[in-house]
């Protein structure tokens, strides 16, 4: 079982002068769900190398069992520092693809041609694709085989407008995930702010926020098991 995890390379929070990147819990929780299931994990990002960590995700109140495990895992830390360039990976080498969030993806992965190609190819090849929190923003420019937006008619979720307002970044981000998914024809739904909420439509799994990371990864594994059982 081979799983590709795609992270952002973007570290600037608009023109605020503040840093952003990926959210640690949204990487660590899925990483260990996959690792503990025996998966071979490959990490990639648009620029390769070490992806930027949103400094706020390292705050004491943002820590979980998974992030604390990561803090004491030299092997995982080394893997994160040496992600492959996204242009050098292909969907054919993996059984599933998962995107952790953080605000960074809104600036780079949403428009990255290599990311869009991976997303489109993964679902076209009938393989599971998972994205959590802001990472569903990477679906913005992805198309279905029909040429329509990939999310059109699909059940999806992602960081809510009210959650974005809650962190004070509504006017900073290039687009709101909830609004984009709706505008692209997605059947958007959500749970309570900051609670775990995951949708699954065919082989597409989306999670609403950091708290949804583990459940989204588990849903992806369930899809892999179903596909394996079908042969």
BELCORMO-V334029 format. One record per backbone hydrogen bond with DSSP energy under -1.0 kcal/mol. CO is the residue of the C=O (numbers start at 1). NH is the residue of the N-H. E is the energy in kcal/mol with one decimal. If there is no record, write none. Layout:
BEGIN
co=CO nh=NH e=E
co=CO nh=NH e=E
END
This chain:
BEGIN
co=1 nh=40 e=-3.3
co=2 nh=95 e=-3.1
co=2 nh=96 e=-1.1
co=3 nh=42 e=-2.5
co=4 nh=98 e=-2.9
co=5 nh=44 e=-2.4
co=11 nh=20 e=-1.8
co=12 nh=14 e=-1.7
co=13 nh=16 e=-1.8
co=18 nh=13 e=-2.6
co=21 nh=104 e=-2.1
co=22 nh=54 e=-2.8
co=24 nh=27 e=-1.1
co=24 nh=28 e=-3.3
co=25 nh=29 e=-2.3
co=27 nh=31 e=-2.4
co=28 nh=32 e=-2.2
co=29 nh=33 e=-1.8
co=30 nh=34 e=-2.8
co=31 nh=35 e=-2.7
co=32 nh=36 e=-2.6
co=34 nh=39 e=-2.4
co=35 nh=38 e=-1.8
co=40 nh=3 e=-2.5
co=42 nh=5 e=-3.0
co=43 nh=84 e=-2.8
co=44 nh=7 e=-3.0
co=45 nh=86 e=-2.2
co=49 nh=83 e=-1.2
co=52 nh=22 e=-2.6
co=54 nh=57 e=-1.7
co=55 nh=58 e=-1.5
co=56 nh=59 e=-1.4
co=59 nh=62 e=-2.0
co=60 nh=63 e=-1.3
co=64 nh=68 e=-2.3
co=65 nh=69 e=-2.0
co=66 nh=70 e=-2.2
co=67 nh=71 e=-2.0
co=70 nh=73 e=-1.9
co=73 nh=77 e=-2.2
co=74 nh=78 e=-2.4
co=75 nh=79 e=-2.0
co=76 nh=80 e=-2.1
co=77 nh=81 e=-1.3
co=83 nh=49 e=-2.6
co=84 nh=45 e=-2.3
co=85 nh=88 e=-2.1
co=86 nh=89 e=-1.6
co=90 nh=93 e=-1.7
co=91 nh=94 e=-2.1
co=96 nh=4 e=-2.3
co=97 nh=130 e=-2.6
co=98 nh=6 e=-2.2
co=99 nh=132 e=-1.9
co=101 nh=23 e=-1.4
co=103 nh=106 e=-1.6
co=104 nh=107 e=-2.0
co=104 nh=108 e=-1.5
co=105 nh=110 e=-1.9
co=108 nh=111 e=-1.2
co=112 nh=116 e=-2.7
co=113 nh=117 e=-2.1
co=114 nh=118 e=-2.1
co=115 nh=119 e=-2.6
co=116 nh=120 e=-2.6
co=117 nh=121 e=-2.6
co=118 nh=122 e=-2.4
co=119 nh=123 e=-1.8
co=120 nh=124 e=-2.1
co=121 nh=125 e=-1.6
co=122 nh=127 e=-2.1
co=123 nh=126 e=-1.6
co=128 nh=97 e=-1.9
co=129 nh=205 e=-3.1
co=130 nh=99 e=-2.7
co=131 nh=207 e=-2.1
co=132 nh=135 e=-2.1
co=133 nh=159 e=-2.3
co=134 nh=137 e=-2.2
co=135 nh=138 e=-2.9
co=136 nh=139 e=-1.8
co=137 nh=140 e=-1.6
co=139 nh=142 e=-1.1
co=142 nh=150 e=-2.7
co=144 nh=147 e=-2.0
co=148 nh=144 e=-3.1
co=149 nh=152 e=-1.6
co=151 nh=154 e=-2.6
co=154 nh=187 e=-3.1
co=156 nh=189 e=-1.9
co=160 nh=164 e=-2.3
co=161 nh=165 e=-2.3
co=162 nh=166 e=-1.8
co=163 nh=167 e=-1.3
co=164 nh=169 e=-1.9
co=165 nh=168 e=-1.1
co=169 nh=172 e=-1.2
co=169 nh=173 e=-2.2
co=176 nh=180 e=-2.7
co=177 nh=181 e=-2.5
co=178 nh=182 e=-1.9
co=179 nh=183 e=-2.9
co=180 nh=184 e=-2.1
co=181 nh=186 e=-2.8
co=182 nh=185 e=-1.9
co=185 nh=153 e=-3.0
co=186 nh=188 e=-1.7
co=187 nh=156 e=-1.4
co=192 nh=195 e=-2.0
co=197 nh=208 e=-2.3
co=199 nh=206 e=-2.2
co=201 nh=204 e=-2.2
co=203 nh=129 e=-2.8
co=204 nh=201 e=-2.8
co=205 nh=131 e=-2.0
co=206 nh=199 e=-2.7
co=207 nh=133 e=-2.1
co=209 nh=212 e=-2.0
co=210 nh=213 e=-1.9
co=212 nh=216 e=-2.4
co=213 nh=217 e=-2.1
co=214 nh=218 e=-2.4
co=215 nh=219 e=-2.1
co=216 nh=220 e=-1.8
co=217 nh=221 e=-2.1
co=218 nh=222 e=-2.2
co=219 nh=223 e=-1.8
co=220 nh=224 e=-2.0
co=221 nh=225 e=-2.3
co=222 nh=226 e=-2.2
co=223 nh=227 e=-2.5
co=224 nh=228 e=-2.3
co=225 nh=229 e=-2.4
co=226 nh=230 e=-1.7
END
